[in-house]
Amino acid sequence: MPKRKRMKFGAFLAPFHVPGENPTYAYQRDLQAAQWLDELGYDEIWFGEHHSGGSEIIGDPLMFMAHVAAQTKQIKVASGVVSIPYHNPLWLAERFMLLDHLTRGRAILGLGPGSLPTDASMLGIHPSTQRDALAHDVGVLIQLIHGDEPVTVTTDRYELHSARVQIRPFSDRPEIVIAAIQSPTGPRIAGQHGLGLVSIGATMDIGADMLAMHWDVAEQRASEFNTCVSRDDWRLVGPMFIAETKEQALEDCRYGINNWFDYLQKTAAAPQFCPAGDSIEERIAWVNDSGCGVIGTAEDAVRQIRRLEDQSNGGFGTYLMMAHEWGNPAATRRHYELFAQWVMPEFQGQSERPLASEQWAREMRPVLNELQAEALAAAAEKHAAELESRPAVNGLQADALAEATERNAEHAKA
């Protein structure tokens, strides 16, 4: 198998915050997380769209992406994801074209059907219609973004009459990614249009089993529609929290892991991603024992990603950590730092050469150390010989120089 490109890394912020806390401070933490990931060299950060439940409080990811992009340097910003059935494709295309220009091509448009039924219910949208709406509207959106001909379409949700976007995108081809959890809808759409794929909840028991199927469906559809999909454009999402020791990681997670479990078990009507456990001990154990995620060390994180590579049956391009605030802000910051320091290099080819150089230097040390000592001794003897050939200013000075030279020679041999 040919060597794959460097794996990319990022974070997927739904985000999960505690209902009732100061939302201004919560947004500030999300911005600070993006800035910290940017400083550490992460590739991407994703922001979700949700409108109910009190926890996932970013209602407009494109607006937040623009806010973050203006205060970061290189990290790409992505919508994780825009629930396209809630929007008119024309206005979404217009807003994303503006964002593509404002960010100079650093924006990624992630699309999905909508994950919270409470959001859809406020718009009178039945869950059974959302995936068909996604499949239809992605095609319309692509026509608007890349086509020059006006678009006319009528659905039971909206009408477009000779619609067109006023400007071309800044990027040659703006990146559009389709979300997938359990159903084959996302892979089918990605394959049909040659788009990227983000597998959310990829590390859940059922999600892990679905990984190979996701890509098989995408490739099959790409073949049917004569498009091209690449594993480099496939992203996997899963939760992690690491510290210097596993014991420290387990202790840190006691800060906020209950909030995450309570929301997913009791508030969010999302059967496709529902963790198990009642007590804090059961919940912490479930993360590791189920294979859903990692609470441990950098070594544990590396093993998890290797496992996902195997289960994907060919690899993927990007691993996104699901942001969750299991730890307090300081511990969370340290988690991202340790991941960048010790996990990312393992999958980006940055650890191999330093380790090989260290091993080579260790193997060469005995011989080279002896040769270096001999060279130092020879230099000291040469210096002593030069001193002996010169007339001494006085006997005491000559004796002192001789003693110093002898000490230097003995030190070099040692």
KOLTOR-558539 format. One record per residue (C-alpha): x, y, z. Coordinates in nm, 4 decimals. Example, Ala and Ser with C-alpha at 12.3 -4.5 7.8 and 13.67 -1.06 7.14 Angstrom:
KOLTOR-558539
       c1       c2       c3
   1.2300  -0.4500   0.7800
   1.3670  -0.1060   0.7140
END
This chain:
KOLTOR-558539
       c1       c2       c3
   0.0000   0.0000   0.0000
   0.1432   0.3461  -0.0899
   0.2274   0.5742   0.1990
  -0.0657   0.7988   0.2836
  -0.0480   1.1740   0.3317
   0.0052   1.3213   0.6776
  -0.3027   1.2765   0.8915
  -0.4774   1.5976   0.9891
  -0.6206   1.6735   1.3312
  -0.8773   1.9053   1.4806
  -1.1666   1.9426   1.7213
  -1.5404   1.9124   1.6688
  -1.7276   2.1546   1.8974
  -2.1002   2.0891   1.9046
  -2.0411   2.2633   2.1531
  -2.1435   2.1034   2.4844
  -2.1939   2.3587   2.7622
  -2.3797   2.3396   3.0914
  -2.7314   2.4847   3.0547
  -2.7743   2.7939   3.2703
  -2.4133   2.9097   3.2701
  -2.3123   3.2462   3.1278
  -2.3324   3.1986   2.7484
  -2.0949   3.4897   2.6854
  -1.8228   3.3104   2.8801
  -1.9052   2.9815   2.7073
  -1.8584   3.1420   2.3651
  -1.5326   3.2946   2.4862
  -1.4027   2.9509   2.5876
  -1.4889   2.8188   2.2421
  -1.2950   3.1021   2.0827
  -0.9999   3.0443   2.3165
  -1.0036   2.6740   2.2316
  -0.9801   2.7627   1.8629
  -0.6949   3.0044   1.9268
  -0.5066   2.7461   2.1345
  -0.5479   2.4784   1.8676
  -0.4278   2.7287   1.6104
  -0.1133   2.7978   1.8138
  -0.0490   2.4242   1.8571
  -0.0674   2.3513   1.4838
  -0.4036   2.1749   1.4574
  -0.5566   2.1777   1.1107
  -0.9296   2.2307   1.1658
  -1.1966   2.3306   1.4153
  -1.5665   2.2581   1.3590
  -1.8720   2.4315   1.5086
  -2.2232   2.2872   1.5168
  -2.5667   2.4333   1.4522
  -2.8331   2.3729   1.7167
  -3.1347   2.5669   1.8374
  -3.2711   2.3858   2.1436
  -3.1705   2.1875   2.4493
  -2.9741   2.4633   2.6209
  -2.6322   2.2969   2.5793
  -2.5255   2.3260   2.2149
  -2.5718   2.7005   2.1922
  -2.4162   2.8051   1.8602
  -2.7164   2.8826   1.6418
  -2.5189   3.0075   1.3392
  -2.1887   2.8281   1.2794
  -2.1013   3.0450   0.9776
  -2.1148   3.3581   1.1911
  -1.9031   3.1974   1.4595
  -1.6564   3.0714   1.1974
  -1.6082   3.4274   1.0719
  -1.5534   3.5459   1.4300
  -1.2922   3.2754   1.4934
  -1.1157   3.3106   1.1587
  -1.0548   3.6799   1.2233
  -0.8737   3.5941   1.5483
  -0.6653   3.2968   1.4359
  -0.3801   3.2532   1.1904
  -0.3913   2.9302   0.9941
  -0.6464   2.6842   1.1327
  -0.9391   2.6059   0.9032
  -1.2897   2.6729   1.0345
  -1.5770   2.4406   0.9515
  -1.9492   2.4081   1.0099
  -2.0147   2.0900   1.2007
  -2.2715   2.0903   1.0548
  -2.5216   2.3265   0.8913
  -2.8618   2.1564   0.9007
  -2.9510   2.2284   0.5411
  -3.3247   2.1378   0.5632
  -3.3631   2.4399   0.7927
  -3.2298   2.6821   0.5290
  -3.2974   2.8130   0.1827
  -3.0044   2.6866  -0.0312
  -2.9739   3.0222  -0.2092
  -2.9124   3.2194   0.1070
  -2.6818   2.9498   0.2419
  -2.4768   2.9611  -0.0790
  -2.4574   3.3416  -0.0584
  -2.3441   3.3374   0.3044
  -2.0833   3.0696   0.2445
  -1.9414   3.2509  -0.0590
  -1.9003   3.5608   0.1585
  -1.7313   3.3542   0.4290
  -1.5005   3.1893   0.1745
  -1.3771   3.5351   0.0714
  -1.3534   3.6751   0.4237
  -1.1428   3.3788   0.5390
  -0.9332   3.3623   0.2187
  -1.0367   3.0032   0.1642
  -1.0062   2.8777   0.5228
  -1.3761   2.7817   0.5511
  -1.5202   2.4312   0.5136
  -1.8946   2.3810   0.4653
  -2.0157   2.0771   0.6562
  -2.3744   1.9750   0.5833
  -2.6184   1.7413   0.7525
  -2.9911   1.6725   0.7944
  -3.0134   1.8118   1.1509
  -2.9475   1.6078   1.4632
  -3.1942   1.7448   1.7207
  -3.5630   1.6628   1.6553
  -3.6563   1.9535   1.8826
  -3.4955   2.1911   1.6313
  -3.6877   2.0438   1.3403
  -4.0149   2.0382   1.5309
  -4.0072   2.4160   1.5784
  -4.0016   2.4476   1.1989
  -4.2720   2.1873   1.1487
  -4.0252   1.9453   0.9858
  -4.0829   1.5738   1.0443
  -3.7653   1.3672   1.1061
  -3.8634   1.1257   0.8285
  -3.8219   1.3994   0.5660
  -3.4862   1.5431   0.6703
  -3.2528   1.3018   0.4919
  -3.4371   1.3256   0.1625
  -3.4278   1.7042   0.1977
  -3.0516   1.6887   0.2562
  -2.9974   1.4746  -0.0541
  -3.2031   1.7095  -0.2706
  -3.0720   2.0391  -0.1365
  -2.7047   1.9454  -0.1640
  -2.7525   1.9137  -0.5378
  -2.9219   2.2534  -0.5525
  -2.6481   2.4112  -0.3406
  -2.3716   2.2761  -0.5644
  -2.5489   2.4140  -0.8717
  -2.5687   2.7557  -0.7075
  -2.2041   2.7598  -0.5975
  -2.0381   2.6146  -0.9072
  -2.2871   2.6665  -1.1877
  -2.3310   2.9738  -1.4020
  -2.6855   2.8926  -1.5128
  -2.9771   3.0208  -1.3006
  -3.1544   2.7650  -1.0848
  -3.5301   2.7190  -1.0736
  -3.6769   2.4628  -0.8339
  -3.9933   2.4103  -0.6313
  -4.0201   2.1989  -0.3176
  -4.2688   2.1859  -0.0312
  -4.0197   2.3920   0.1732
  -3.9079   2.6659  -0.0674
  -3.9073   2.7939  -0.4247
  -3.6243   2.9345  -0.6358
  -3.6895   3.1316  -0.9542
  -3.3886   3.1946  -1.1807
  -3.1732   3.2030  -0.8690
  -2.8007   3.2645  -0.8861
  -2.5180   3.3605  -0.6522
  -2.3696   3.7048  -0.7183
  -2.0010   3.6134  -0.6733
  -1.7734   3.3228  -0.7453
  -1.6016   3.1496  -0.4537
  -1.2562   3.2617  -0.3444
  -1.1315   2.9006  -0.3465
  -1.0914   2.7079  -0.6700
  -1.3288   2.4526  -0.5233
  -1.4607   2.5253  -0.1716
  -1.4579   2.2147   0.0436
  -1.8020   2.0691   0.1141
  -1.8346   1.7767   0.3538
  -2.1386   1.5593   0.4304
  -2.2093   1.4222   0.7787
  -2.2777   1.0545   0.8459
  -2.3657   0.8664   1.1642
  -2.5593   0.5428   1.1149
  -2.7588   0.5654   0.7949
  -2.5976   0.5412   0.4490
  -2.7489   0.8772   0.3458
  -2.4324   1.0790   0.4041
  -2.1980   0.8415   0.2165
  -2.4468   0.8181  -0.0714
  -2.4559   1.1966  -0.1109
  -2.0793   1.2331  -0.0748
  -2.0192   0.9703  -0.3407
  -2.2781   1.1099  -0.5809
  -2.1244   1.4575  -0.5801
  -1.7597   1.3737  -0.5060
  -1.7628   1.5458  -0.1662
  -1.5870   1.4863   0.1641
  -1.7371   1.2753   0.4425
  -1.7331   1.3279   0.8215
  -1.8326   1.0248   1.0295
  -1.9689   1.1596   1.3576
  -1.9784   0.9165   1.6460
  -1.7364   0.7022   1.4481
  -1.5970   0.5417   1.7608
  -1.9264   0.4216   1.9076
  -1.9675   0.0444   1.8922
  -2.2130   0.0662   1.6065
  -2.0246   0.3595   1.4518
  -1.6989   0.1671   1.4425
  -1.8750  -0.1251   1.2764
  -2.0196   0.1157   1.0194
  -1.6883   0.2734   0.9184
  -1.5969   0.0372   0.6374
  -1.9581   0.0442   0.5144
  -1.9534   0.4240   0.5040
  -1.6612   0.4291   0.2654
  -1.7798   0.1336   0.0576
  -2.1078   0.3161  -0.0071
  -1.9282   0.6409  -0.0955
  -1.6995   0.4659  -0.3441
  -1.9864   0.2690  -0.4972
  -2.1905   0.5853  -0.5547
  -1.8870   0.7682  -0.6933
  -1.8479   0.4905  -0.9473
  -2.2153   0.5121  -1.0438
  -2.2048   0.8902  -1.0964
  -1.8522   0.9073  -1.2412
  -1.7221   1.1244  -0.9590
  -1.4173   1.0823  -0.7364
  -1.3913   1.0497  -0.3586
  -1.0702   1.0386  -0.1596
  -0.9970   0.8931   0.1821
  -0.7901   1.2057   0.2431
  -1.1235   1.3915   0.2593
  -1.2737   1.1478   0.5126
  -1.2920   1.2666   0.8737
  -1.3658   1.0599   1.1848
  -1.4996   1.2114   1.5078
  -1.4603   1.0642   1.8570
  -1.4144   1.1781   2.2194
  -1.0787   1.1788   2.3993
  -0.9264   1.3226   2.7118
  -0.5607   1.2681   2.7984
  -0.3218   1.3729   3.0747
   0.0312   1.2829   3.1851
  -0.1027   0.9711   3.3598
  -0.4221   0.7715   3.3274
  -0.4970   0.8330   3.6939
  -0.4756   1.2081   3.6370
  -0.6995   1.1882   3.3307
  -0.9634   0.9896   3.5186
  -0.9567   1.2380   3.8047
  -0.9742   1.5401   3.5717
  -1.2847   1.4031   3.3981
  -1.4810   1.4026   3.7208
  -1.5102   1.7782   3.6733
  -1.7618   1.7691   3.3886
  -1.8247   1.4257   3.2391
  -2.1621   1.3932   3.4152
  -2.2894   1.7045   3.2373
  -2.2079   1.5484   2.8982
  -2.3738   1.2180   2.9835
  -2.6815   1.3827   3.1343
  -2.7371   1.5905   2.8222
  -2.7021   1.3015   2.5790
  -2.9000   1.0566   2.7940
  -3.1825   1.2814   2.9167
  -3.2133   1.5915   2.6965
  -3.0974   1.5319   2.3394
  -3.3294   1.2974   2.1503
  -3.0457   1.1403   1.9554
  -3.0600   0.7584   1.9720
  -2.7741   0.7399   1.7221
  -2.5372   0.8693   1.9921
  -2.6443   0.7736   2.3430
  -2.3720   0.6781   2.5955
  -2.4385   0.4323   2.8795
  -2.3887   0.4503   3.2556
  -2.5585   0.6009   3.5602
  -2.2861   0.6738   3.8178
  -1.9768   0.8756   3.7400
  -1.7655   0.5612   3.7811
  -1.9822   0.3692   3.5311
  -1.9722   0.6539   3.2836
  -1.5960   0.6974   3.2964
  -1.5494   0.3215   3.2608
  -1.7909   0.3079   2.9670
  -1.5838   0.5533   2.7606
  -1.2781   0.3288   2.7709
  -1.4419  -0.0138   2.7919
  -1.6845   0.0420   2.5037
  -1.4146   0.1655   2.2697
  -1.6085   0.4890   2.2258
  -1.3189   0.7055   2.3346
  -1.0087   0.7425   2.5451
  -0.9592   0.8698   2.8953
  -0.5929   0.8090   2.9561
  -0.2551   0.8983   2.8119
  -0.1068   0.9926   2.4766
  -0.0144   0.6274   2.4241
  -0.3808   0.5307   2.4677
  -0.4806   0.7939   2.2114
  -0.2312   0.6582   1.9583
  -0.3669   0.3052   2.0032
  -0.7247   0.4280   1.9524
  -0.6436   0.6007   1.6255
  -0.4495   0.2961   1.5045
  -0.7561   0.0831   1.5828
  -0.9776   0.3156   1.3816
  -0.7347   0.2993   1.0903
  -0.7731  -0.0784   1.0916
  -1.1523  -0.0665   1.1205
  -1.1810   0.1851   0.8384
  -1.0226  -0.0781   0.6132
  -0.7864   0.1577   0.4356
  -0.7412   0.4669   0.6483
  -0.8823   0.8182   0.6627
  -0.7523   1.1716   0.6314
  -0.8472   1.3568   0.9510
  -0.9208   1.2708   1.3120
  -1.1407   1.5205   1.4963
  -1.1677   1.5074   1.8744
  -1.5210   1.5644   1.9960
  -1.4986   1.8607   2.2353
  -1.6831   1.8027   2.5615
  -1.5418   1.9969   2.8605
  -1.4994   1.6830   3.0703
  -1.2088   1.8599   3.2373
  -1.1832   2.2150   3.3673
  -1.0471   2.4788   3.1282
  -0.6841   2.4371   3.2426
  -0.6949   2.0573   3.2182
  -0.8661   2.0770   2.8783
  -0.5979   2.3111   2.7528
  -0.3315   2.0672   2.8726
  -0.5157   1.7806   2.6997
  -0.4947   1.9559   2.3630
  -0.1291   2.0386   2.4279
  -0.0317   1.6789   2.5105
  -0.2179   1.5524   2.2047
  -0.0286   1.7938   1.9801
   0.3021   1.7135   2.1488
   0.2911   1.3341   2.1450
   0.0021   1.2008   1.9350
   0.0014   1.4113   1.6194
   0.3701   1.3467   1.5337
   0.3021   0.9717   1.5285
   0.0667   1.0137   1.2324
   0.2374   1.3006   1.0534
   0.5822   1.1505   1.0053
   0.7415   1.3960   1.2471
   0.8555   1.1457   1.5114
   1.0371   0.8989   1.2868
   1.3480   1.0951   1.1910
   1.4288   1.2356   1.5385
   1.3915   0.8885   1.6889
   1.6043   0.7331   1.4140
   1.8676   1.0015   1.4627
   1.8714   0.9401   1.8380
   1.9102   0.5646   1.7876
   2.1938   0.6141   1.5389
   2.3712   0.8540   1.7759
   2.3396   0.6032   2.0627
   2.4874   0.3279   1.8473
   2.7768   0.5486   1.7369
   2.8474   0.6971   2.0792
   3.1024   0.4418   2.2099
   3.3294   0.4719   1.9069
   3.2851   0.8443   1.8526
   3.3211   0.9213   2.2218
   3.6623   0.7509   2.2244
   3.7718   0.9276   1.9084
   3.6579   1.2621   2.0515
   3.8576   1.1971   2.3695
   4.1667   1.1121   2.1679
   4.1261   1.4308   1.9638
   4.0995   1.6427   2.2781
   4.4046   1.4748   2.4311
   4.6033   1.5308   2.1129
   4.5101   1.8985   2.1122
   4.6221   1.9306   2.4733
   4.9550   1.7585   2.4020
   5.0136   1.9811   2.1018
   4.9520   2.2876   2.3147
   5.1915   2.1597   2.5820
   5.4620   2.0995   2.3229
   5.4262   2.4553   2.1970
   5.4638   2.5896   2.5504
   5.7803   2.3880   2.6087
   5.9373   2.5325   2.2949
   5.8901   2.8890   2.4177
   6.1161   3.0597   2.6745
   5.9375   3.0818   3.0078
   5.8851   3.4238   3.1607
   5.9691   3.2731   3.4945
   5.9842   2.9304   3.6504
   5.6585   2.9655   3.8411
   5.4640   3.0545   3.5255
   5.6101   2.7605   3.3370
   5.5241   2.5212   3.6163
   5.1652   2.6523   3.6314
   5.1190   2.6156   3.2561
   5.2568   2.2645   3.2624
   5.0222   2.1624   3.5429
   4.7218   2.3098   3.3636
   4.8098   2.1339   3.0405
   4.8492   1.8016   3.2196
   4.5098   1.8424   3.3901
   4.3423   1.9220   3.0579
   4.4939   1.6166   2.8956
   4.3784   1.3877   3.1785
   4.0298   1.5401   3.1686
   4.0056   1.4805   2.7937
   4.1038   1.1137   2.8333
   3.8411   1.0699   3.1017
END
